[in-house]
């Protein structure tokens, strides 16, 4: 049986906060978000026509996440201009103690092209499970240890 080279993820882009075109100039309209799992795999939300600096999308993007990926990249755009970027570690929503199909709600600081803070992006991420019932982590068993003597 071949091992899969990727997993399916659902990224729901919820909203943005405090997005600016420059240090003091707020975004007026037409903001959208692009999510990239690698240079060849990206999805974008629709445009929020009048959300301004506090846009809301609540849009689900289903995409493939390569098993070798360490980050996903989230970019906020206004027209052709990139407002801000956040690199989200895959370990924040997958692996370790998180089971498949676990819904993680995340908020990240966006950075502009100069590395300056430029708003916040709110999203949720779910790594779709294989349906085999196998989980990477489970809380159903109590801690198994030994008792020390007094």
C-alpha positions, 0 to 999 in steps of 0.5 A: 500500500502506497503512503500518501504524499499529502493530507487534505486540510480545510482552512476557514478564513474568518476575518481580519483586524486592523489592516492598513495600506501604510502606517496610518492609512486604513484599507478601504475595500476589496480585501481578499486572502490567499493561503499557500501550502507550497509554491504550486498550491494556493487558494483565495477567498472572495473579495470583501467589497466593503469590510475595510480594515476589518473584513470578514469572509468566513470562507472555507478553502479545501486544499492539499498539504504536502507531508513535507510542508512545515508552514502554510502562508497566509497573505492579505491583499487589497487589489494587487497590493500585498497588505500583510503575510503570516507564516503559520507552522504546521505543528500549530494545527497538526501532529503531536497531541492533536487528533485528525479532524480536530478544529484549531482556531488561530489568530496570527499577526500579519507583517508587511513587506518591511516586517512591521506589524500590519493587522491580524488574521483569524482562521480555523484549520482542520486536518482531514482524517483518513476515516480509519479510526486511528488517532495520533493522540488519545485521552481515553487512557489514564496516565500509566506510571509507577508509584514511588515509595515513601 
